[in-house]
Amino acid sequence: MRLLLIISLRNLFRQKRRSALLGAAIAIGMAILVIANSFSHGISDLLFNRILAFVSGHVSVAFTQNGNAMRPYFRDGERLMETARRAFPEGSRVTEGVGLFSRAIGNGRSDNVILVGMDTRSKATKKQVADLKANFRMVQGRYEDLQRDDIENPVLVASDKAEYLKLRLGDAVKVRFQDIYGRSQAASLTVAGIFHPANVFMSAPVFLDLRVVRRLAGYGQHDIGQIYVTMPDPKAHAVEAADRLHGMLHPPLAAAFGRLEKAARGAGAQSAGVQAAVGRRAGTQPAAGEASVGQRAGAQPATVLGFRVDSSSLSGLSRLLKPYLPAAMDSLRRTDVLIDHALADSLGLHVGDRCLLRYRAKHDTGEGVADLKVTAVLADNPMVSGHAILVNDKDFYAFYYAEWPLAPTREQGAFLPDSGNALYPFLCREWNLLPRTRTTEELRRKYQDIPGMKSHATTVDVQTMYESASMVVKLEYALNLITLAAVLILFFIIQVGVINTLRMTIRERTREIGTIRAIGMQKSSVRSIFMLETFFLAWFACCAGLALAFVGMALLHLIPFHMEGNPLGMLLVDGHLYFKSNPWGIIAYLALILAIAVGTAWFPSRRAADLPAAEALRHYG
């Protein structure tokens, strides 16, 4: 074997011109492949770990109220945040996202802007912080100035937005917007920093501390706007993790358990949930001497359950309960409140009477109150085995979301039907979990169908970047296809070059082949000489191509590009091309080129080995 290696290397360096020309072609091809792969990998890193992670997250959880995407909030946010943290692999970052569409008034000009909350206080790795700050190339001020308490509502503004609104550092910006309750609001912001946007997505928003945006939007302490998740390897794990989180977010049955009492006659009538909404949220507590949950004389334990009011559910529930409804009722209505007759008798309740359910709230150990008006009394039936009230979903969610009830248990005496109960499919859940989708088109159709659900439950939707930011992902796919096309073309050129070179070499060295065959060298050894020669040529050429590629990337990175206002500017970092070498990709390309070169050399090498010694010796070229 050692002799074969020596002969192969001698032949390779003996034919300097031919080896240099073919080696240069392979080296240039290798350099182009590495540069193209590093550029594509760099753009993928920009798209997935900077732009997508910043704009929509690799995975996100979106919330919608009554089909209105402009009211994104969830009342029991801490619970869902904790669920999301358990669903994702180590190294993932789970943060809250809050944004407000508003109209900003600068110095003599106004423009539409989005107020985006930045979570500047959550735990993050050094790389995550560095990637985040890379989006803010500060011209004036610092990114950390978002946390300043000595100025009113500090904000960071993109340089082109600041120029249009004629804003300077320290100027006040007036904004008008609607909060999550639909109320018109106004606020004053102070320009704490001006930055050059790193990509086109950074120009439209203005950035505030997350706590400030939450306060302006009207979020409560336990509310959440949206969940963004960034992952170490989103292309490999985003869909799998999203599916896992979707399974963990299956909504449980919604129920409120407490003490029910008949409302005093002459008391001001209020719609369901109003008292809860204006109670502890306004900072009030039961007055001195007023009894709390479980202390009022004459009150009875009761469970309130909601029922769905979409056409299909209402029709099915009407057929199920028809034998137990009053004779005058042919079917249920979307405004009905049905009470078990035993509970109604114990409290002296009749159709048209109002009753109050006082229950323990989940947050801050407060008390919630549901104000309900009875529309029908149910006769004895096996489906309702305890003191229960069935409430239409509009009135049910009105008090349920106003003051989230502490989860009841059967040990307390609460009536909690299981999946075997005929009522179960028609009862309300704590939220409405939308099905998973895989494409942007499926996502669009899903959101078009939300108003038709006729539900007042908060909708929860788990999305990945493949749905919420498909255009950005498709750009990465397009770049990979371009790289693949270049690879195929270069491989074809390498293959043609190797074959032609070996054919010429064999023709010129026919007498040499005959000589070594005449002195006893086996066919396999002759074949190995030519294949080893090709292998060494490709190896040295690829190593030279690697060095050339890194030099080329360093030189290309020095070229400045002025792409302000151009969408292609998002493919640059600080106005320069961004390359990120992929070691595994380079190894794969190297192995592939060597395999193609050696594989291509097989056929000419076999032809050389098959030449009869006598015929080869008679050859004069």
N, C-alpha and C positions, 0 to 999 in steps of 0.2 A: 504493500500500500504506500510505503514511504517513497518508493521509486516512482510510482504513478503520480504522486503529488509533485515530486521534483520535475518530472517531464512536463506535467501540465503547466506549472509555473514558468518553466523555461520557454515553452512554446508561446505562452501568453505574452511574456516580455520580449520575446524575439520579434514578434509581429507588432511593433510599437504603433505604427500609424493606424493599422486596422483596429487594433485593440483600443487605441485612444479615441478613434471616431465613434465606434460602437459604445464604448464606455461613457463618452460624453453625452451621447443620446440617452442612455439609461440614466445617467446622473441628472440631466436636465429634467427627464420625466419624473424621477423620484423627487426632485426639488419642487416641481410644480404640484405633484400630489401632496407633499407635506405642507406646502404653503396653502393650497386649496383646502386641505383638511383642517389645518389650524385656523384658517379664516372662518370656515363653516362652524368649527367647534367654538371659536370665539364668539360668533354671532349667536349660537345656541346658548352660550353662557350669558350673553347680554339679554337675550329674549326671555330665558327661563328664570335666571337668578337675579336680574335687575328690573327689567320692564314688567314681566308677568307677575313676579313676586310683589312688585310695588302697585301695579294697577288692579289686579284681580286675585292675586294669590294663585298658587298651584291648585289648591282646592279651596272652595268657599262655601259658606252656608248662608243663604239669603232668606230673609223673612218678608212677608207681605201681609198687610192688613186689609181685609175686605176687597182683595183684588187690586189694591192701590199700591203700586211699586214705589210711590213717592212717600210711603209711610213705612219704612223698614225698621221694625223693632220687635223685640221679643221680651216678654215680661220677666221670665225666669232665666235670665241670661247666664248667671254663674253656673247653673246646672248644665247648660249646653256647652259652655266653654270647657268645663271639666270633662264632659263626655268626649269632646273633640280632642283634648290632650291625651286621653287614653287610647284613642283610635289610631294615632299616628306614630310612626317609628321615632326612635331617639334621634335628636338633632333637629326635629321639626320645630317651627315656631308658630304658635297659635296666638293671633292678635285680633283685636276688635277693629272693624272698619266702620267709619261714620263719615258721610258726605252730605252736604246741603247745597242744593241749587239756589243761587241767589243773584241779585242785581247789585253790582258794586258801583259806587259813585266816588270818583277820584277828584282831581282838581280840574273841574270844567268838563269832564268826560265820564261816561258810564259804560259798563260792559257786563255781560253775563259771566259769572265765575262759579266755580264749585268750591265750597269750603270743605277741605279735606282734613280730617283729624290724624295727627301723627302720634303714635304711641312711643313717646320718648323716655318712658320710665319703666317699661317692662324689661325683663331679662332677655339678653340676646348675646350671641357669640361675637367675638371681635370681627369675624368675617361678615356676619350679618349686619353689624353696625357700619363696617367699611363699605359694603355694597349699598347700604341705604344712603350714606353720606355722599357716595359717588354720584348720586343723582342730583345733588345740590352743589354746584360749583359756585361757591359764594363770591359775589362781587363786593358786597357790603354787608357787614354784620356776620354773625356766626349761626350755624345750624342750632347750636345749644341755646340761642336767644329765644327760641320758642318757649322755654321754661321760665322766662323772666317774669317776676311778679311786680316789678316797679313800673310797668306800663300796662295800659289797658288792652287786653286781647292781642298779644303780639302775633304777627303774621309774617310769613315769608312769601315774596312775590317774585315771579319770573321777570327777567329784565325786559323782555318785549312787552309783557303785560304792564309793568311799571312805566315803561316809556309811553304806551298808549294812554294810560290813565294819568300821566304826568305826575307820578309819585316819586318821592325821594325818601331816604331813610328818616324815620321819625314822623312821617306824615300820617294823618288820620284818614281812614277809608270808611265810608258809611255803606252798610249792606242791608238790603231788604230781602226777606225770605219767609217761608212758611215752616213752622215747626212740625213735629211729628203728629200733632193734633189738628193740623190744618189751619192754625191761627197765624195771621200775618204778624211778623216781628221785624224789628230793626235793631241794629247794633253798630257800635263803632269799633273798628280795628286799628291797630297801630303797626306801621311797617317797621319790623324789627330786622329785616334782612332782604337783600335782593340777590338773586342768583341767576346764572346762565343755565337754562334747562338742558339736561343731558339728552333728552329725546322729546319728540313731538307731544307725548302725553303729559309732559310736565308744564307746558305753557298755559293751558286753560285754568287749572286749579290754583287756589292760594292755600297755603298750609298753616294750620294752627295746631296747638297742642290738643290732643284728644280730649282732655278734660274740658277745655274751653268749648269745643264743638258740641260735646254732649250737653253742656249747660245751655248753650244757645238753642240747641234743637229740642230741649225739653225732656231729655232722657232722665228717668229716675235712677236711683242708686243701683237697683237690681236689673235694670233694663240693658239690652244690648242691641246694637244696630246691625252688624253683620260680622261674620267670622271669616278671617283670612288665614290660610295655612300655607306656609312655605316649607319645602322639603329638600333634603340633600340631593336626592336623585328623582325628580318629579316624573321624568319620562318613563322610568321603570316602575314607580310605585304610586303615582297619583290616582289612577283609576282604581287600583286595588284598595287603597286606603279610603277613597271616597265610598266605595261599595261597603266597606267594613263599617264606616261611620254611619252610612244610611241604615244599615241593619241595627245599629245601636240606638238609633233615634226613633225606633218604632214607638208611636205615642200610646201611653196607657189611658185607661178610662178616666174621664174627667168627672170629679164628684166633689161636692162640698157637704160636710157633715157638721151640724151644730144644733142649736136650740131654736125651735120655731115658735113664734108667738103671734097672736092675732093683733093686727094694728088697731090702735084706738080710732074710733069713729071720729070723723071731723079732722083727722090729721091730714096735712097737705100730701096729696098723692104725688108720688115720684116714680119714675120708671125704674125698672130693675137695674140695680148696680149703681144708681146715682149716689146713694148714701155712702157706699164704699168708696166711690171715686172722690168724694169731697171730704171724707173722714180723715184717715191717717195721712193721706197724701198731702193734705193741707196742714198737717202737723197737729190735728186735734186728737184728743183722747176722750174716753167717756167722762162725763162731768162727775164732780164729786158726789158721791152717794148713789150714782147710777150703777146698776148691776151690769156685770160683764157676762161673757159667754157662760152659760150653764147656771147662772145665779138668779134669773128672772122667775118670779112666781108664775105658775101656770104654763110655762114653756115646756115643749115636748121635744125629745130628740128626733131629728129628721135628717134625711139625706136628699139632697137636690141633685138630679141628673138632667143633663140636656139631651134633647133629641134633634136629629138632623131634619132639615126642612126642604131639602131638594125634592123635586117632584117624585122621583123614584122612591126615596126613603119615606116621604110623607104618605105616599099611597100604600106602601107595604106596612107601615106602622098602623095606618087607619084600619086595614083589613085585620091586623093582629088584635087590635084593641076594640074593634067594633062591638063584640058581645058585652063589653064592660063599660061602654060609654053611655051617657044618658040617651034615652030614646029619641030626643030631639036632635041629636048630633049624628049626621050621616058619615062624616069624615072629620079628620083633624084639620086645623088651620095653622098657618105659619105663626100665629100669635098666641097659641094656646098655652095654658099653664094647668096641668092635670095633677090633682092631689088624691092620694089614697084615702078612701072613705073613713077608715079607722082613725087616721090622723086628723081628718077634717072634723069628725065627730068629737074627738077629744078636745079640740080647740074651739068648737062651735063655729067652724068656717063654712060658708055657703058660697055659691057662685056669685062673683062680684065683690067679695070681701078681699081685703088686702092682708098680707101676713109678712112678717119679718123673720128672716133666718139670720141669726148671729153666729158666726163661726170664727175659729181661730185662723188667723192669717199666717202664712209661711214665714214671711220676712218680718224681722224686728218684733216678733211675738205680739203683733197687734191684733185688732179685731176687724173683721169685715162684716158688712151688712148687705143682705139681698132683700130688696123690696119687691114682692110679687103679688099679682092680682089673679085670683083663682078664676078660671074660665070653665072648669068642669071637674066633677068628682067621680073617680073611678070606683066601680063596684069591686067586690072581692075577686081576686084572680090569682092564679098560681105563679104568675110572672113577677108580681110585686109582693115580696114576702116580708116587707118591713115598712116602717113609716117613711114614705118616699113621695117626692114631688117630681114630675116630669115637666121640664120647662123648654120652650122653643129656644133654638140655639142663639138667636139674637139677644134675648133677655138673659140667657144663661151666661154667654161670654161677656156680656156687659159688666156683670158683677164679678165674674170669675177672673177676668184680666185686670179689673180695677184693683182688686186685692186678692192676690193668688192664695187659695186656701191651702192650709196644711193638709198633706195627703191623709185621708181617713183610712181606718183599718176595720176589718170585720170584728176584731176584739173590742173595739169601741161600741159596737152595735150598728155600725154603718151598713146600709144595704148596697152591696157591690156585686152586681150580677156577673157571673163568669161567662165564658164563651159558649157554654151550653144553654144559656138562657135565650129564649126566642127574642127578647128585647135587645140583646147585645149588639147585633149588627146596626141597629138604628140609633144607638146612643153616641153622644159626642165624646171625642177624645181631647186630650189636653192641647193638641195642635193637629194640623192636617199635614202629613208628610207626603210631598209630591213624589211620584215615581222617578227613578233615575233615567236620565237621557244620555245619549252618546254623541249627538251632533248638535250644532247650532240650530239647524232646522227643527229638530225634535224639541229643543228647548223653546224656540219661538212658538211652536204650536201648543206646547204645554202651558205657557203663560197666556196664550189666547183663550185657553179653556178655563182658566181660573174663575172669571166672572160667572160662568155658567154653573159653577158648583153650588151657588146660592148658600154659601157657608160664611159665618162670621168668625170662624176659627182662624188663628194665625197660620199661614202656610209656611212650611219649612222646606227648603229645597237645597240639596247637596249638589254642587256643580264642580266640574274640573275645568282646567284651562282649555281642554279640547272642546268645551261647549261655550264657556263665557268669553274666551279670547281665541277663537279658532283662526281668525285671520293672521294673528301673530304666529300661531303654531304652523299654519300653512306656509308662511314665509320660510320658516326653518326647514320644512320639508322640501320646498322648491330649491333652496340652496344645496341641500344634500343631493338632490337629483342632478343638479348642475355638476357637483363634484363627482358623482358617480359616472356621468357622461364623459367627463375628462379622464377619469380612470380607465374606462373602457377604450377610449381612443388611444391613450398612451400605451396600454397593454398591447393593443393591436400593432402599434408601431414597433414596440420592443420585440414582439413575436416575429414580425417580418424581418427586422434587422438581424436578429439572431439566426434565423434560418438562412438568409442570404449569405451572411458572413461565414457560417459553418460550411455551406456548400462550396464557396470559393476556397476556403481553407482546405477542405478535403480534396478538392481538385488539384490544388497546388502541392499538396503533401501526399499524393497517391504513392509515389515511389518510396517515400519514408514509411508509409503504412506497410507497403510490401516488404520492406527490409525488416522491420520489427516483427512482422508476421513470420518471415522466413527463418528468423533466429529463435522462434518458438513462443512468442507472446500470444496468449489466448485472445479469442474474440472479445470476451468480456472485459479484458484489460484495455484493449484498444478503445472499446466503447467508453470505458470509464475515464480514459485520458481526455477525450473530447468533452465529456459532460463535466468533469472537474474543471477543465479550462473555462467552460462557460460559467460554471458556478463562481469561480474566483473573479472572473470579469464582472459579473453582475454584483458580487459582494463589494468589490472595491469601488465600483461605480455608484452603488447605493450609499456607501459611506461618504463618498465625495458629494453626492446629491444632498445628503442630510446636512452636511456642513454648509453647502451652498444655500439650502433652504433657510437655515437660521440666520445666515448673513443677509439674505434677501428680505426676510421678515423684519429684521432690525432696521434695514434701510427704508423699507416701505412704511414702517411705523413713524419714521421721522418726517414724512411728508404731511404738511398740514392741509386740512380740508375745511372750507368755510361753507357750512351747510345750514346756517340759521334759517329756520322757517321751512326747510325741506324735510319731508318725512323720512328720507333716507339717512338723515342725521342721527336717527336712533341707532344706526349700525356702527357709530363711531364712539370713541371714548376720548373726551377732551379734544375733539376735532381731529383725531388720528385713527387710523385703522387699528383694529383690535385683533390680535392673534393669540390663540390659546392652544398650545400644542397638546396633543392627545397621545401619551406614550403607547397605549394599547393600539391606537390607530396606526401609529408609525411602525410598530412591530408587525402589525397585520399586513401593511403595505409592503414592508421589507420581505416578509415571508412569501407573500403572493408573487412579487416580482422574481424572487429567486426560484420559486416553484415553476413559474411560467417559463423563465429562461432555461432552467434545467429540463423541464418537460418538453420544451420546443427543441432542445438540442438532442433529444432521444433519437428522433428519426434520422437526421443526418449522421449521428454517431453510429447507429446500427448499420446504416448503409456502408460507412467506412469500415466497420468491423467485418462486414460480410464480403469485402473484396477479396478474391483469391490472391494469394501471395504472388503466384507466377504472373497473373495478369497485371497486378500492381507494379511489378518490377519492369514490365515491358512498356509501362506508361512513360511518355517523355513530356507531358504537359503541352 
